[in-house]
Amino acid sequence: MGRFSSIVTPGRLAAQVKQVAPADKDANNVQKDTQPDVQSLVKQVEKKSDRRSKARSSMSKEDRAKQDALHNRRRIHNMLIDDLDLSILDKLDDGEMRKQIEARVREIIKNENMKLNSGEARVLASSIINEMTGLGPLEPLLADESISDILVNTHKHVFVERGGELEPTEVRFADEAHLLRIINKIVTAVGRRVDESHPMADARLADGSRVNVAVAPIAVDGALMSIRKFSSNPFTLDKLVEFGAAPEVVSEFLWAACKAKVTILISGGTGSGKTTLLNALSQSISHKERLITIEDAAELQLQQPHVARMETRPPNIEGNGEIKQRELVKNALRMRPDRVILGEVRGEEAFDMLQAMNTGHEGSLATLHANTPRDAITRLEQMVGMGDIKISPEGVAGQIASAVGLIVQASRLSDGQRKITSVSEITGMEGPIIQMQEIFNYTKTGSGPNYEVIGEFRATGIRPQCLHEILTSGSNIDQSIFEPGVMKTGRTTDVSLHERMP
């Protein structure tokens, strides 16, 4: 299937109508039956036109200009679909295709006497190309590297997150049907669907960006869509240090721990940077290891050459064929992995993950939603209980204590900053209670003139039990970093972690 196979052209529409046209009536009867319907449709169109005229008269000059631009774009878009041979365009590369479409757009603008200068014509042509080959009005936002989230609240409002803060945009969809077309283009590309019977869906874009959509009947005012963008250049631990997310010595410790096959669980709230941190940590893993990733929607960007990626599958229209994370975890253990990496632990697969970590797959990584490291342990215990495994609470706690080495807490502060707020180690059991010790933490100390959070990273003075594993694996860590006190932020050297700690 080509780039334009989902476009409904007038020819395709006529063919569909011909297929369902009644064959047992003659032309005169059909004309009689349809004439009243045509008249009623004309009246409906006239009423809609009157309503639009009244609404337009109450608009500001700026809003009228935006409406005209949308109207022109839709007109030219429809004319292009009528005129161009889409099967030929499908065979062209992007550069040649854009040249042909831009030339035809300029010709249409000239023939229709549209009052547009060359710059406006170029912008119009680009928006139409985005509509035909991409995600329409969202394309400029997806191309903007400074934007981390795109939030569509019905076709009328689009917000973005930039620098940790939400802000409105001028982007608009023509109507609800336009937004639904873009949503369907996204979800069908990954073999999923969204409709009244399945009004929610998780999907991903080609670059791994995470997408969530909700449509009627659960979306009351109109379709909703959230896009969590991922940078084309994955973040490294060095970049996180530059941004102030963690001190350099903490990043060195985490790099060495991951390399030494200490099992790490990354905990945090929504938008706290869990997946970004997991991607950054994974860069310390040897290229000689076989990694298997398991996700709801594949979004991890691992750089190793030997990565096998799997994702869950929702049920089909008959309610069959669903594949859950638990089944993928079980299957992954038969695929000779060195490490299993779970995009997010959220259900009964937690037990199988713990089993894997306890049976020769040390160094595995996973994320889960929790507000503190202690809450992360509690959530793990609860998720194991969601399954049909008959195991005592003490047995579950014992599995967690022996499987998980470090819990790294990622947090998003009130001013939008993202920080590693705690690095804690699980040290074993004392009776039925899992014992934990905090090695590093971030403490808030006040707020600035613009209400930005001010704080400091501290070492608690506790030396981790996993330090022996780290040192014997070949990583040379300065042990003075564990002495209690405030740690410096920012990079102290231009040499990357990969070069300092190969």
LOFI-613196 format. One line per 3 residues: number of its first residue (from 1); their letters; for each residue x, y, z of C-alpha. Coordinates in steps of 0.25 Angstrom, whole numbers, plus 5000, padded with zeros to 4 digits. Layout:
N
NUM	A	X,Y,Z  ... $
//
This chain:
502
1	MGR	5000,5000,5000  5005,5014,4996  5005,5027,5004 $
4	FSS	4992,5031,4997  4984,5018,4998  4975,5023,5009 $
7	IVT	4971,5035,5002  4956,5035,4997  4956,5041,4983 $
10	PGR	4943,5044,4976  4946,5033,4966  4947,5023,4978 $
13	LAA	4934,5029,4984  4926,5027,4971  4931,5013,4970 $
16	QVK	4926,5010,4984  4913,5016,4981  4911,5008,4969 $
19	QVA	4913,4995,4976  4902,4998,4986  4893,5005,4976 $
22	PAD	4879,4998,4975  4879,4989,4963  4864,4986,4963 $
25	KDA	4859,5000,4960  4859,5007,4947  4865,5021,4945 $
28	NNV	4851,5029,4946  4847,5022,4959  4861,5025,4965 $
31	QKD	4860,5040,4961  4846,5041,4967  4851,5034,4980 $
34	TQP	4863,5043,4981  4857,5057,4977  4850,5060,4991 $
37	DVQ	4863,5056,4998  4871,5065,4989  4862,5077,4992 $
40	SLV	4863,5074,5007  4878,5074,5006  4878,5087,4998 $
43	KQV	4870,5093,5009  4880,5088,5020  4892,5093,5012 $
46	EKK	4885,5107,5011  4882,5107,5026  4897,5103,5030 $
49	SDR	4902,5114,5020  4893,5124,5027  4898,5120,5041 $
52	RSK	4913,5121,5036  4910,5135,5030  4905,5139,5044 $
55	ARS	4916,5133,5051  4926,5139,5042  4920,5153,5043 $
58	SMS	4923,5152,5058  4938,5148,5056  4950,5156,5058 $
61	KED	4958,5160,5045  4969,5150,5050  4959,5139,5052 $
64	RAK	4953,5141,5038  4967,5140,5032  4969,5127,5039 $
67	QDA	4956,5122,5034  4959,5126,5020  4973,5119,5020 $
70	LHN	4966,5106,5025  4955,5107,5014  4966,5110,5003 $
73	RRR	4974,5098,5008  4962,5089,5007  4958,5094,4993 $
76	IHN	4972,5092,4987  4974,5078,4994  4961,5073,4988 $
79	MLI	4965,5079,4974  4978,5072,4975  4972,5059,4979 $
82	DDL	4963,5060,4966  4975,5064,4957  4987,5057,4961 $
85	DLS	4990,5042,4958  4993,5037,4972  4998,5024,4967 $
88	ILD	5009,5031,4960  5012,5041,4972  5014,5028,4981 $
91	KLD	5026,5024,4972  5033,5037,4973  5043,5041,4984 $
94	DGE	5039,5052,4994  5047,5063,4987  5041,5061,4973 $
97	MRK	5027,5059,4979  5027,5072,4986  5032,5079,4974 $
100	QIE	5020,5073,4966  5010,5077,4977  5015,5091,4979 $
103	ARV	5015,5094,4964  5000,5089,4963  4997,5097,4975 $
106	REI	5002,5110,4969  4995,5107,4956  4982,5105,4964 $
109	IKN	4984,5118,4972  4986,5126,4959  4974,5120,4952 $
112	ENM	4965,5122,4965  4970,5137,4966  4974,5134,4981 $
115	KLN	4980,5147,4987  4993,5140,4992  5007,5144,4991 $
118	SGE	5019,5134,4988  5022,5132,5003  5007,5129,5006 $
121	ARV	5006,5120,4994  5018,5112,4999  5013,5111,5013 $
124	LAS	4999,5106,5007  5006,5096,4998  5014,5091,5010 $
127	SII	5002,5089,5018  4995,5081,5007  5007,5072,5005 $
130	NEM	5006,5070,5020  4992,5067,5019  4994,5056,5008 $
133	TGL	5006,5049,5013  5007,5053,5028  4999,5057,5040 $
136	GPL	4994,5070,5034  4994,5082,5044  5003,5074,5054 $
139	EPL	5015,5073,5045  5021,5086,5049  5019,5083,5063 $
142	LAD	5026,5069,5062  5038,5076,5054  5040,5086,5066 $
145	ESI	5051,5080,5075  5047,5089,5086  5033,5083,5088 $
148	SDI	5032,5070,5097  5017,5068,5097  5006,5071,5088 $
151	LVN	4992,5071,5094  4980,5072,5085  4967,5076,5092 $
154	THK	4957,5074,5081  4959,5080,5067  4958,5094,5073 $
157	HVF	4970,5094,5083  4984,5089,5082  4994,5091,5093 $
160	VER	5009,5088,5094  5019,5086,5106  5032,5094,5104 $
163	GGE	5042,5095,5114  5033,5088,5124  5021,5098,5123 $
166	LEP	5009,5097,5115  5005,5107,5105  4994,5109,5094 $
169	TEV	4997,5109,5079  4991,5114,5067  4989,5100,5061 $
172	RFA	4975,5097,5057  4968,5085,5050  4957,5089,5040 $
175	DEA	4946,5081,5048  4944,5068,5056  4944,5059,5044 $
178	HLL	4958,5065,5040  4964,5061,5054  4958,5047,5053 $
181	RII	4964,5045,5040  4978,5048,5045  4975,5039,5058 $
184	NKI	4971,5028,5049  4984,5030,5040  4992,5028,5053 $
187	VTA	4985,5016,5059  4984,5008,5047  4998,5010,5043 $
190	VGR	5002,5001,5055  4990,4991,5053  4981,4997,5064 $
193	RVD	4967,5003,5063  4959,5013,5070  4943,5015,5069 $
196	ESH	4931,5015,5077  4933,5001,5082  4948,5003,5085 $
199	PMA	4948,5018,5088  4962,5018,5094  4976,5014,5088 $
202	DAR	4991,5014,5090  4999,5015,5077  5013,5021,5073 $
205	LAD	5018,5029,5062  5029,5024,5052  5040,5031,5061 $
208	GSR	5035,5024,5074  5027,5036,5079  5016,5031,5088 $
211	VNV	5001,5034,5085  4989,5032,5093  4975,5035,5087 $
214	AVA	4961,5036,5092  4948,5038,5084  4933,5038,5086 $
217	PIA	4926,5033,5094  4936,5035,5105  4942,5048,5100 $
220	VDG	4930,5057,5102  4933,5070,5094  4941,5063,5083 $
223	ALM	4953,5054,5080  4965,5056,5089  4980,5052,5086 $
226	SIR	4993,5053,5094  5006,5051,5087  5019,5049,5096 $
229	KFS	5030,5052,5086  5044,5046,5086  5056,5053,5081 $
232	SNP	5062,5048,5068  5076,5048,5076  5073,5040,5089 $
235	FTL	5078,5047,5102  5090,5042,5109  5094,5042,5123 $
238	DKL	5104,5053,5120  5092,5062,5114  5084,5059,5127 $
241	VEF	5096,5064,5135  5096,5077,5126  5082,5079,5129 $
244	GAA	5083,5078,5144  5075,5065,5145  5086,5059,5153 $
247	PEV	5100,5061,5158  5112,5055,5150  5116,5046,5161 $
250	VSE	5102,5040,5161  5102,5038,5146  5115,5031,5148 $
253	FLW	5110,5022,5159  5097,5018,5151  5105,5015,5138 $
256	AAC	5115,5006,5146  5103,4999,5153  5096,4996,5140 $
259	KAK	5109,4991,5133  5111,4982,5145  5098,4976,5143 $
262	VTI	5091,4981,5155  5076,4980,5153  5070,4994,5153 $
265	LIS	5056,4999,5154  5052,5013,5150  5040,5019,5157 $
268	GGT	5033,5032,5155  5020,5039,5151  5015,5042,5138 $
271	GSG	5024,5051,5130  5035,5050,5140  5045,5045,5129 $
274	KTT	5045,5030,5133  5047,5025,5118  5057,5035,5115 $
277	LLN	5065,5031,5127  5064,5016,5123  5069,5019,5109 $
280	ALS	5081,5027,5115  5084,5016,5125  5084,5005,5114 $
283	QSI	5095,5012,5106  5105,5006,5117  5101,4991,5113 $
286	SHK	5111,4984,5105  5108,4982,5090  5111,4967,5092 $
289	ERL	5099,4965,5100  5085,4961,5094  5074,4970,5099 $
292	ITI	5059,4967,5098  5050,4979,5100  5035,4977,5103 $
295	EDA	5025,4989,5102  5011,4993,5101  5015,5002,5089 $
298	AEL	5029,5001,5084  5036,5014,5088  5050,5010,5094 $
301	QLQ	5062,5015,5085  5073,5005,5089  5086,5007,5082 $
304	QPH	5092,4993,5083  5092,4984,5070  5086,4972,5076 $
307	VAR	5072,4976,5081  5059,4968,5079  5047,4977,5081 $
310	MET	5033,4972,5084  5020,4979,5087  5006,4975,5092 $
313	RPP	4994,4974,5083  4980,4978,5086  4968,4969,5083 $
316	NIE	4962,4969,5069  4947,4974,5066  4942,4960,5071 $
319	GNG	4950,4962,5084  4960,4951,5080  4975,4951,5078 $
322	EIK	4979,4959,5090  4994,4957,5094  4997,4963,5108 $
325	QRE	5011,4967,5114  5011,4954,5123  5011,4945,5110 $
328	LVK	5022,4953,5104  5031,4952,5117  5029,4937,5117 $
331	NAL	5032,4936,5102  5044,4945,5104  5051,4935,5114 $
334	RMR	5051,4925,5103  5058,4934,5093  5072,4934,5100 $
337	PDR	5072,4948,5105  5084,4953,5113  5075,4964,5119 $
340	VIL	5060,4967,5118  5055,4981,5117  5041,4985,5121 $
343	GEV	5036,4998,5116  5026,4999,5128  5022,4989,5138 $
346	RGE	5007,4990,5140  5000,4977,5143  5001,4962,5146 $
349	EAF	5014,4961,5137  5021,4967,5150  5023,4953,5155 $
352	DML	5029,4947,5142  5038,4959,5142  5043,4956,5156 $
355	QAM	5045,4941,5152  5053,4945,5140  5062,4954,5149 $
358	NTG	5064,4943,5159  5067,4932,5149  5080,4937,5142 $
361	HEG	5075,4950,5135  5082,4960,5145  5083,4974,5139 $
364	SLA	5069,4975,5134  5063,4988,5134  5048,4993,5136 $
367	TLH	5040,5005,5139  5027,5007,5147  5018,5018,5152 $
370	ANT	5021,5021,5167  5023,5034,5175  5035,5028,5184 $
373	PRD	5044,5016,5184  5036,5010,5196  5023,5012,5188 $
376	AIT	5030,5005,5176  5032,4993,5185  5017,4993,5189 $
379	RLE	5012,4994,5175  5021,4983,5171  5015,4974,5182 $
382	QMV	5001,4978,5178  5003,4975,5163  5008,4961,5166 $
385	GMG	4995,4959,5174  4987,4963,5161  4991,4949,5155 $
388	DIK	4986,4936,5159  4999,4932,5165  4996,4926,5179 $
391	ISP	5008,4932,5187  5009,4938,5201  5012,4952,5203 $
394	EGV	5025,4948,5210  5028,4940,5197  5026,4952,5188 $
397	AGQ	5034,4961,5197  5045,4951,5197  5045,4950,5181 $
400	IAS	5046,4966,5180  5057,4967,5191  5066,4956,5183 $
403	AVG	5062,4961,5169  5063,4977,5170  5076,4983,5173 $
406	LIV	5074,4998,5171  5061,5007,5170  5064,5021,5163 $
409	QAS	5053,5031,5166  5050,5041,5155  5042,5053,5158 $
412	RLS	5036,5065,5150  5036,5077,5159  5025,5088,5160 $
415	DGQ	5033,5097,5151  5035,5086,5140  5049,5082,5144 $
418	RKI	5052,5067,5143  5061,5062,5154  5066,5048,5159 $
421	TSV	5061,5051,5173  5066,5038,5180  5075,5026,5177 $
424	SEI	5072,5015,5187  5077,5000,5189  5069,4988,5193 $
427	TGM	5078,4981,5203  5069,4969,5207  5058,4965,5217 $
430	EGP	5056,4967,5232  5045,4958,5236  5034,4961,5226 $
433	IIQ	5039,4975,5222  5048,4979,5210  5060,4987,5215 $
436	MQE	5064,4999,5207  5075,5009,5208  5076,5022,5201 $
439	IFN	5090,5026,5195  5087,5039,5188  5075,5049,5189 $
442	YTK	5070,5062,5184  5065,5072,5194  5057,5084,5192 $
445	TGS	5062,5096,5199  5053,5108,5194  5048,5115,5182 $
448	GPN	5053,5126,5173  5047,5139,5168  5040,5132,5157 $
451	YEV	5035,5121,5166  5046,5112,5161  5049,5100,5170 $
454	IGE	5063,5102,5177  5069,5089,5183  5082,5081,5185 $
457	FRA	5087,5067,5182  5093,5060,5194  5100,5047,5197 $
460	TGI	5095,5041,5210  5108,5035,5214  5104,5020,5212 $
463	RPQ	5112,5011,5203  5104,5002,5194  5105,4987,5196 $
466	CLH	5106,4986,5181  5119,4994,5181  5127,4981,5181 $
469	EIL	5120,4976,5168  5123,4989,5162  5138,4989,5165 $
472	TSG	5140,4975,5161  5133,4977,5148  5144,4987,5144 $
475	SNI	5138,5000,5147  5147,5010,5154  5138,5018,5163 $
478	DQS	5144,5029,5173  5138,5024,5186  5139,5038,5192 $
481	IFE	5126,5041,5185  5118,5033,5196  5123,5042,5207 $
484	PGV	5111,5051,5213  5110,5065,5207  5105,5073,5196 $
487	MKT	5109,5069,5182  5113,5078,5171  5104,5079,5158 $
490	GRT	5108,5081,5144  5119,5074,5136  5133,5075,5141 $
493	TDV	5140,5069,5128  5137,5069,5113  5140,5054,5113 $
496	SLH	5128,5046,5111  5123,5035,5121  5125,5025,5110 $
499	ERM	5140,5029,5108  5143,5031,5123  5136,5017,5127 $
502	P	5137,5008,5115 $
//
